[in-house]
Amino acid sequence: MNRIIALVVAVVIVLFAASSMVFVVDQRHLAVLSSHGDKAPSLLGPGLHVKLPPPLQTVTLVDNRIQSLDAPDEDRYVTSDKTDLLANPVVKYRVTDPLKLLAETRGDAQSLPDRLALLSRSALGDAFAKVTLSDALARQQAVADEARAAMDKAAASLGVSVVEVQLTRVDFPASMADSVYKRMIAARQQVAADERAKGTAEADKIRQDALVQQQAVLADGYRQAQTIKGEGDAKAAEIAAEAYGTDPQFYQFYQSMQAYRNTFKPGDVIVVDPSNEFFRFMRSPTGGAAPDAPAVPRKH
């Protein structure tokens, strides 16, 4: 009986020793194997590994996936124009060098989130201090990107790469929200007034240019019309002179008919002297005796 108990105890001790010597690292982690003494730790990847039982050798698992650090409370930052802002950052990071991380934290990898939170407050404080209030609100992602670059540079000494920084909230403290909103409204109204004034000035300039162009077009049209009218009058005079030269008597008859039509209107009652030279074509189709001298043709 004592032998059986001793055998069972021996098997348990062997199994315990074996379990402390064999370990598995999955794809989500990297393992740092530390040895007792001054021997430098070694980095182990995923798979089945064997080590000496503690305290001769110890294993620390480090998550190598992208992780998030979400600050539970907002932090207060100050812009370049001395305005307070509240912001909640979310930091995404990844451990790239577990050996450096454990060396810098003295084997306490659990303190990494606290260190990153300090780096985040410092980097965001510097980023907000470089921009005005309006730029901080309009260019939040640019501020976050600048903070990420500064954090990534500082976290490199910890063996950590900062992948992304996001600002989930940017707001004003309750005590100054009303005054800031009023100031922003006044600034926007001033910008709107400036834009309206600029638009009015441009509209006046366009109308003035259009008026100048209109006057130029009208003047050019009048000049062309006068030129055409002059050419028409000259052509008419040329045709009239040619007609007069061909048949002076017919031309005198035609001119008299035109004068009769322009003088006598329907319904008019006129008392005239038929012996007057003006009515000679009424007395005879040929106008009586041939005229002593040709009449000068009139232009129409």
C-alpha positions as CSV (number, residue, x, y, z in Angstrom):
1,M,0.0,0.0,0.0
2,N,2.8,2.4,0.9
3,R,4.4,1.6,-2.4
4,I,1.3,2.5,-4.4
5,I,1.0,5.8,-2.6
6,A,4.6,6.5,-3.2
7,L,4.2,5.7,-6.9
8,V,1.2,7.9,-7.2
9,V,3.0,10.8,-5.5
10,A,6.0,10.3,-7.8
11,V,3.8,10.3,-10.9
12,V,2.1,13.5,-9.8
13,I,5.4,15.2,-9.2
14,V,6.7,14.1,-12.6
15,L,3.5,15.4,-14.3
16,F,3.7,18.7,-12.5
17,A,7.4,19.1,-13.4
18,A,6.6,18.1,-17.0
19,S,3.7,20.6,-17.2
20,S,5.9,23.4,-15.9
21,M,8.6,22.5,-18.6
22,V,6.3,22.3,-21.6
23,F,4.2,25.3,-22.9
24,V,2.4,26.3,-26.0
25,V,2.4,29.8,-27.7
26,D,-0.5,30.5,-29.9
27,Q,-0.6,32.8,-33.0
28,R,-1.9,35.8,-31.0
29,H,1.2,36.0,-28.7
30,L,4.9,36.0,-28.5
31,A,6.8,34.5,-25.6
32,V,9.8,35.9,-23.7
33,L,11.8,33.2,-22.0
34,S,13.8,34.5,-19.1
35,S,16.6,32.5,-17.3
36,H,17.8,32.8,-13.8
37,G,21.0,34.8,-13.6
38,D,22.5,37.2,-16.1
39,K,21.6,35.3,-19.2
40,A,19.7,37.4,-21.8
41,P,16.0,36.5,-22.4
42,S,15.1,35.0,-25.7
43,L,12.0,35.5,-27.9
44,L,9.9,32.5,-28.9
45,G,7.2,32.4,-31.6
46,P,4.0,30.3,-31.9
47,G,4.4,26.6,-31.3
48,L,5.3,24.0,-28.6
49,H,8.3,24.8,-26.5
50,V,10.3,23.3,-23.6
51,K,11.9,25.1,-20.7
52,L,13.3,24.5,-17.3
53,P,10.9,24.6,-14.3
54,P,10.6,27.8,-12.3
55,P,12.6,29.6,-10.9
56,L,15.3,28.4,-13.3
57,Q,13.3,29.7,-16.3
58,T,10.1,31.8,-16.6
59,V,7.8,32.6,-19.6
60,T,6.0,35.9,-20.2
61,L,3.4,36.0,-22.9
62,V,3.0,39.2,-24.9
63,D,0.0,39.9,-27.1
64,N,1.2,41.0,-30.5
65,R,-2.2,42.0,-32.0
66,I,-3.4,45.5,-32.5
67,Q,-4.9,46.7,-29.2
68,S,-7.0,49.7,-28.2
69,L,-6.6,52.1,-25.3
70,D,-9.8,54.0,-24.7
71,A,-9.5,56.7,-22.0
72,P,-12.6,56.4,-19.7
73,D,-12.6,60.2,-19.0
74,E,-12.0,63.2,-21.2
75,D,-8.8,65.2,-20.8
76,R,-8.6,69.0,-20.9
77,Y,-6.4,70.6,-23.5
78,V,-5.6,74.2,-24.4
79,T,-5.5,75.6,-28.0
80,S,-3.1,78.3,-29.2
81,D,-5.7,81.0,-28.7
82,K,-6.0,79.9,-25.0
83,T,-9.4,78.1,-25.3
84,D,-10.0,75.0,-23.2
85,L,-11.2,71.8,-24.9
86,L,-12.2,68.4,-23.7
87,A,-11.2,65.4,-25.8
88,N,-11.5,61.6,-25.5
89,P,-8.7,59.8,-27.5
90,V,-8.7,56.2,-28.6
91,V,-5.2,54.9,-29.2
92,K,-4.5,51.8,-31.3
93,Y,-1.1,50.2,-30.8
94,R,0.8,47.1,-31.3
95,V,3.8,45.6,-29.5
96,T,6.6,45.1,-32.0
97,D,9.5,44.3,-29.7
98,P,8.5,42.3,-26.6
99,L,12.1,42.1,-25.4
100,K,12.4,45.9,-25.3
101,L,9.0,46.2,-23.7
102,L,9.9,43.9,-20.8
103,A,13.3,45.5,-20.4
104,E,11.8,49.0,-20.2
105,T,9.0,48.0,-17.9
106,R,11.2,45.8,-15.8
107,G,9.1,42.8,-16.7
108,D,5.8,44.5,-15.9
109,A,4.1,44.5,-19.3
110,Q,0.7,45.3,-17.6
111,S,1.9,48.9,-17.0
112,L,2.0,49.6,-20.7
113,P,-1.5,51.1,-20.9
114,D,-0.7,53.6,-18.2
115,R,2.5,54.6,-20.0
116,L,0.7,55.0,-23.3
117,A,-2.0,57.1,-21.6
118,L,0.7,59.5,-20.4
119,L,2.2,59.7,-23.9
120,S,-1.2,60.4,-25.3
121,R,-2.0,63.3,-23.0
122,S,1.4,64.8,-23.7
123,A,1.2,64.4,-27.5
124,L,-2.3,65.7,-27.8
125,G,-1.5,68.6,-25.5
126,D,1.3,69.6,-27.9
127,A,-0.8,69.1,-31.0
128,F,-3.7,71.2,-29.6
129,A,-1.4,74.0,-28.5
130,K,-0.3,74.5,-32.1
131,V,-3.8,75.2,-33.5
132,T,-6.5,77.7,-32.9
133,L,-10.0,76.8,-31.7
134,S,-11.6,76.9,-35.1
135,D,-8.8,74.7,-36.6
136,A,-9.0,72.3,-33.7
137,L,-12.7,71.8,-34.4
138,A,-12.5,71.7,-38.2
139,R,-9.3,69.6,-38.5
140,Q,-9.7,67.1,-35.7
141,Q,-8.1,64.2,-37.7
142,A,-5.1,66.3,-38.6
143,V,-4.6,67.0,-34.8
144,A,-5.0,63.3,-34.1
145,D,-2.5,62.4,-36.8
146,E,0.1,64.8,-35.5
147,A,-0.3,63.3,-32.0
148,R,0.0,59.8,-33.4
149,A,3.3,60.6,-35.0
150,A,4.7,62.1,-31.8
151,M,3.4,59.1,-29.7
152,D,4.8,56.6,-32.2
153,K,8.3,58.2,-31.9
154,A,8.1,58.2,-28.1
155,A,6.7,54.7,-27.8
156,A,9.5,53.2,-30.0
157,S,11.7,53.1,-26.9
158,L,9.1,50.7,-25.4
159,G,9.0,48.4,-28.4
160,V,5.5,49.6,-29.3
161,S,4.2,51.0,-32.6
162,V,1.2,53.5,-32.4
163,V,-1.0,52.6,-35.3
164,E,-3.8,55.2,-35.0
165,V,-5.2,57.9,-32.7
166,Q,-8.8,58.9,-32.9
167,L,-10.7,61.6,-31.1
168,T,-14.2,60.3,-30.2
169,R,-15.2,63.6,-28.6
170,V,-14.1,67.2,-28.8
171,D,-16.2,69.6,-26.7
172,F,-16.1,72.6,-24.5
173,P,-16.2,72.6,-20.7
174,A,-19.8,73.3,-19.5
175,S,-18.7,76.5,-17.8
176,M,-17.5,78.2,-21.0
177,A,-19.6,76.5,-23.7
178,D,-22.2,79.4,-24.1
179,S,-19.5,82.1,-24.4
180,V,-17.6,80.1,-27.0
181,Y,-20.6,79.3,-29.0
182,K,-21.6,83.0,-29.1
183,R,-18.1,83.9,-30.2
184,M,-18.2,81.3,-32.9
185,I,-21.6,82.5,-34.1
186,A,-20.3,86.1,-34.3
187,A,-17.2,85.0,-36.2
188,R,-19.4,83.1,-38.7
189,Q,-21.7,86.1,-39.1
190,Q,-18.7,88.3,-39.9
191,V,-17.5,85.9,-42.5
192,A,-20.9,85.7,-44.0
193,A,-21.1,89.6,-44.1
194,D,-17.7,89.8,-45.8
195,E,-18.8,87.2,-48.4
196,R,-22.0,89.1,-49.1
197,A,-20.1,92.4,-49.5
198,K,-17.6,90.7,-51.8
199,G,-20.5,89.3,-53.9
200,T,-22.2,92.7,-54.1
201,A,-19.0,94.3,-55.3
202,E,-18.5,91.7,-57.9
203,A,-22.2,92.0,-59.0
204,D,-21.8,95.8,-59.4
205,K,-18.6,95.3,-61.4
206,I,-20.3,92.8,-63.7
207,R,-23.3,95.2,-64.2
208,Q,-20.9,98.1,-65.0
209,D,-19.0,95.9,-67.5
210,A,-22.2,94.9,-69.1
211,L,-23.4,98.5,-69.4
212,V,-20.1,99.5,-71.0
213,Q,-20.4,96.6,-73.5
214,Q,-24.0,97.5,-74.2
215,Q,-23.1,101.1,-75.0
216,A,-20.2,99.9,-77.2
217,V,-22.5,97.5,-79.1
218,L,-25.2,100.3,-79.6
219,A,-22.6,102.8,-80.8
220,D,-21.2,100.2,-83.2
221,G,-24.7,99.3,-84.4
222,Y,-25.6,103.0,-84.9
223,R,-22.4,103.6,-86.9
224,Q,-23.1,100.6,-89.1
225,A,-26.7,101.7,-89.6
226,Q,-25.6,105.2,-90.6
227,T,-23.1,103.7,-93.0
228,I,-25.7,101.5,-94.6
229,K,-28.2,104.3,-94.8
230,G,-25.6,106.6,-96.5
231,E,-24.8,103.8,-99.0
232,G,-28.6,103.4,-99.6
233,D,-29.1,107.1,-100.1
234,A,-26.2,107.2,-102.5
235,K,-27.5,104.2,-104.4
236,A,-31.0,105.7,-104.5
237,A,-29.7,109.0,-105.9
238,E,-27.6,107.1,-108.4
239,I,-30.7,105.1,-109.6
240,A,-32.8,108.3,-109.6
241,A,-30.2,110.1,-111.7
242,E,-30.0,107.2,-114.1
243,A,-33.8,107.1,-114.4
244,Y,-33.9,110.8,-115.0
245,G,-31.3,110.7,-117.6
246,T,-33.2,107.9,-119.5
247,D,-36.7,109.5,-119.4
248,P,-36.8,113.0,-117.8
249,Q,-40.5,113.4,-118.6
250,F,-41.5,110.1,-117.0
251,Y,-39.4,111.0,-114.0
252,Q,-41.2,114.3,-113.6
253,F,-44.5,112.5,-113.9
254,Y,-43.5,110.0,-111.2
255,Q,-42.3,112.7,-108.9
256,S,-45.6,114.6,-109.3
257,M,-47.6,111.5,-108.5
258,Q,-45.6,111.0,-105.4
259,A,-46.2,114.6,-104.4
260,Y,-50.0,114.3,-105.1
261,R,-50.1,111.2,-102.9
262,N,-48.3,112.8,-100.1
263,T,-50.4,116.0,-100.3
264,F,-53.9,114.7,-100.8
265,K,-55.3,112.4,-98.1
266,P,-58.6,110.5,-98.3
267,G,-61.5,112.7,-97.0
268,D,-59.6,116.0,-97.4
269,V,-61.3,118.9,-99.1
270,I,-58.8,121.3,-100.8
271,V,-59.4,124.4,-102.9
272,V,-56.7,124.9,-105.4
273,D,-55.9,126.9,-108.5
274,P,-55.8,124.3,-111.4
275,S,-53.6,126.7,-113.4
276,N,-50.8,126.3,-110.9
277,E,-47.8,124.5,-112.3
278,F,-48.0,121.9,-109.5
279,F,-51.2,120.5,-111.1
280,R,-50.0,120.4,-114.6
281,F,-50.1,116.6,-114.7
282,M,-53.7,116.7,-113.7
283,R,-54.5,118.8,-116.7
284,S,-52.7,116.5,-119.1
285,P,-50.9,113.1,-118.8
286,T,-47.9,114.7,-120.5
287,G,-47.9,117.7,-118.2
288,G,-48.9,120.2,-120.9
289,A,-45.9,121.8,-122.7
290,A,-42.5,120.3,-122.2
291,P,-40.7,121.7,-119.2
292,D,-38.2,124.4,-119.9
293,A,-35.6,122.9,-117.6
294,P,-35.5,119.6,-115.9
295,A,-36.3,119.5,-112.3
296,V,-33.7,118.4,-109.8
297,P,-34.6,114.9,-108.5
298,R,-35.3,114.6,-104.8
299,K,-33.7,111.9,-102.7
300,H,-35.8,109.5,-100.7
